[in-house]
Amino acid sequence: MLSGDFVFDISLLQTILFALFAIMTLFQGRLFTMSSMFAFISSFFRKSKM
């Protein structure tokens, strides 16, 4: 009985975390402007080339 409840709690937690991740991914384009994302990506590529 206990192990079944534990597995159910973990699957519920994973579902909630996945939903939060999906919502954050969907709204990421609206939260950040394209210029800031471009600046971040270009600085990341500059660091990786060195």
N, CA and C atoms as an extended XYZ file, in Angstrom:
150
Properties=species:S:1:pos:R:3:atomname:S:1:resname:S:1:resid:I:1 pbc="F F F"
N         0.822       -1.197        0.000 N   MET     1
C         0.000        0.000        0.000 CA  MET     1
C         0.864        1.258        0.000 C   MET     1
N         1.881        1.259        0.876 N   LEU     2
C         2.735        2.446        0.993 CA  LEU     2
C         3.527        2.689       -0.284 C   LEU     2
N         4.071        1.607       -0.869 N   SER     3
C         4.886        1.804       -2.071 CA  SER     3
C         4.035        2.333       -3.226 C   SER     3
N         2.787        1.897       -3.325 N   GLY     4
C         1.905        2.401       -4.371 CA  GLY     4
C         1.610        3.876       -4.203 C   GLY     4
N         1.378        4.302       -2.959 N   ASP     5
C         1.133        5.722       -2.699 CA  ASP     5
C         2.368        6.549       -3.018 C   ASP     5
N         3.551        6.007       -2.697 N   PHE     6
C         4.803        6.723       -2.954 CA  PHE     6
C         5.010        6.920       -4.453 C   PHE     6
N         4.752        5.882       -5.235 N   VAL     7
C         4.906        5.974       -6.687 CA  VAL     7
C         3.895        6.969       -7.252 C   VAL     7
N         2.677        6.966       -6.722 N   PHE     8
C         1.660        7.913       -7.191 CA  PHE     8
C         2.074        9.343       -6.879 C   PHE     8
N         2.650        9.572       -5.682 N   ASP     9
C         3.095       10.919       -5.320 CA  ASP     9
C         4.208       11.390       -6.247 C   ASP     9
N         5.129       10.500       -6.600 N   ILE    10
C         6.234       10.881       -7.484 CA  ILE    10
C         5.700       11.200       -8.884 C   ILE    10
N         4.769       10.392       -9.381 N   SER    11
C         4.236       10.650      -10.724 CA  SER    11
C         3.445       11.953      -10.742 C   SER    11
N         2.739       12.259       -9.651 N   LEU    12
C         2.009       13.522       -9.570 CA  LEU    12
C         2.981       14.696       -9.567 C   LEU    12
N         4.083       14.556       -8.827 N   LEU    13
C         5.095       15.612       -8.785 CA  LEU    13
C         5.718       15.809      -10.159 C   LEU    13
N         6.014       14.711      -10.854 N   GLN    14
C         6.593       14.823      -12.190 CA  GLN    14
C         5.626       15.503      -13.155 C   GLN    14
N         4.342       15.216      -13.021 N   THR    15
C         3.339       15.845      -13.882 CA  THR    15
C         3.290       17.346      -13.649 C   THR    15
N         3.325       17.746      -12.368 N   ILE    16
C         3.283       19.173      -12.041 CA  ILE    16
C         4.531       19.875      -12.557 C   ILE    16
N         5.704       19.259      -12.366 N   LEU    17
C         6.949       19.871      -12.827 CA  LEU    17
C         6.966       19.987      -14.348 C   LEU    17
N         6.473       18.959      -15.040 N   PHE    18
C         6.445       19.012      -16.497 CA  PHE    18
C         5.495       20.098      -16.988 C   PHE    18
N         4.354       20.256      -16.306 N   ALA    19
C         3.407       21.304      -16.694 CA  ALA    19
C         4.032       22.683      -16.506 C   ALA    19
N         4.735       22.889      -15.391 N   LEU    20
C         5.406       24.170      -15.162 CA  LEU    20
C         6.462       24.428      -16.230 C   LEU    20
N         7.235       23.384      -16.576 N   PHE    21
C         8.270       23.530      -17.592 CA  PHE    21
C         7.661       23.862      -18.953 C   PHE    21
N         6.550       23.200      -19.285 N   ALA    22
C         5.899       23.461      -20.569 CA  ALA    22
C         5.360       24.886      -20.628 C   ALA    22
N         4.763       25.354      -19.540 N   ILE    23
C         4.227       26.718      -19.512 CA  ILE    23
C         5.358       27.736      -19.627 C   ILE    23
N         6.466       27.492      -18.906 N   MET    24
C         7.603       28.419      -18.982 CA  MET    24
C         8.178       28.448      -20.389 C   MET    24
N         8.233       27.288      -21.049 N   THR    25
C         8.763       27.236      -22.409 CA  THR    25
C         7.853       27.981      -23.381 C   THR    25
N         6.543       27.835      -23.209 N   LEU    26
C         5.602       28.497      -24.116 CA  LEU    26
C         5.658       30.012      -23.982 C   LEU    26
N         5.815       30.498      -22.752 N   PHE    27
C         5.770       31.941      -22.526 CA  PHE    27
C         7.153       32.591      -22.544 C   PHE    27
N         8.188       31.809      -22.847 N   GLN    28
C         9.544       32.352      -22.822 CA  GLN    28
C         9.712       33.445      -23.875 C   GLN    28
N         9.120       33.273      -25.049 N   GLY    29
C         9.242       34.268      -26.106 CA  GLY    29
C         8.582       35.581      -25.752 C   GLY    29
N         7.561       35.523      -24.896 N   ARG    30
C         6.883       36.761      -24.522 CA  ARG    30
C         7.572       37.446      -23.364 C   ARG    30
N         8.265       36.678      -22.522 N   LEU    31
C         8.920       37.278      -21.359 CA  LEU    31
C        10.213       37.980      -21.751 C   LEU    31
N        10.945       37.410      -22.702 N   PHE    32
C        12.216       37.990      -23.122 CA  PHE    32
C        12.073       38.582      -24.520 C   PHE    32
N        12.697       39.724      -24.734 N   THR    33
C        12.662       40.307      -26.071 CA  THR    33
C        13.658       39.580      -26.966 C   THR    33
N        13.476       39.719      -28.267 N   MET    34
C        14.358       39.028      -29.198 CA  MET    34
C        15.775       39.579      -29.140 C   MET    34
N        15.925       40.865      -28.852 N   SER    35
C        17.264       41.447      -28.806 CA  SER    35
C        18.067       40.879      -27.643 C   SER    35
N        17.431       40.707      -26.486 N   SER    36
C        18.163       40.164      -25.345 CA  SER    36
C        18.512       38.701      -25.587 C   SER    36
N        17.609       37.954      -26.239 N   MET    37
C        17.910       36.561      -26.549 CA  MET    37
C        19.049       36.475      -27.559 C   MET    37
N        19.052       37.359      -28.553 N   PHE    38
C        20.129       37.353      -29.533 CA  PHE    38
C        21.460       37.702      -28.876 C   PHE    38
N        21.450       38.663      -27.952 N   ALA    39
C        22.676       39.040      -27.253 CA  ALA    39
C        23.185       37.880      -26.410 C   ALA    39
N        22.280       37.167      -25.764 N   PHE    40
C        22.685       36.028      -24.938 CA  PHE    40
C        23.269       34.914      -25.794 C   PHE    40
N        22.619       34.619      -26.923 N   ILE    41
C        23.092       33.540      -27.797 CA  ILE    41
C        24.439       33.900      -28.414 C   ILE    41
N        24.594       35.154      -28.842 N   SER    42
C        25.861       35.548      -29.460 CA  SER    42
C        26.993       35.538      -28.441 C   SER    42
N        26.722       35.957      -27.204 N   SER    43
C        27.772       35.916      -26.183 CA  SER    43
C        28.111       34.474      -25.839 C   SER    43
N        27.128       33.577      -25.876 N   PHE    44
C        27.386       32.166      -25.594 CA  PHE    44
C        28.285       31.563      -26.666 C   PHE    44
N        28.026       31.890      -27.947 N   PHE    45
C        28.854       31.352      -29.018 CA  PHE    45
C        30.259       31.941      -28.975 C   PHE    45
N        30.385       33.195      -28.554 N   ARG    46
C        31.717       33.787      -28.431 CA  ARG    46
C        32.526       33.071      -27.358 C   ARG    46
N        31.878       32.707      -26.254 N   LYS    47
C        32.584       32.001      -25.179 CA  LYS    47
C        32.970       30.597      -25.612 C   LYS    47
N        32.103       29.928      -26.375 N   SER    48
C        32.377       28.546      -26.759 CA  SER    48
C        33.485       28.460      -27.804 C   SER    48
N        33.705       29.514      -28.591 N   LYS    49
C        34.764       29.483      -29.602 CA  LYS    49
C        36.144       29.625      -28.980 C   LYS    49
N        36.230       30.270      -27.825 N   MET    50
C        37.541       30.501      -27.210 CA  MET    50
C        38.118       29.264      -26.584 C   MET    50
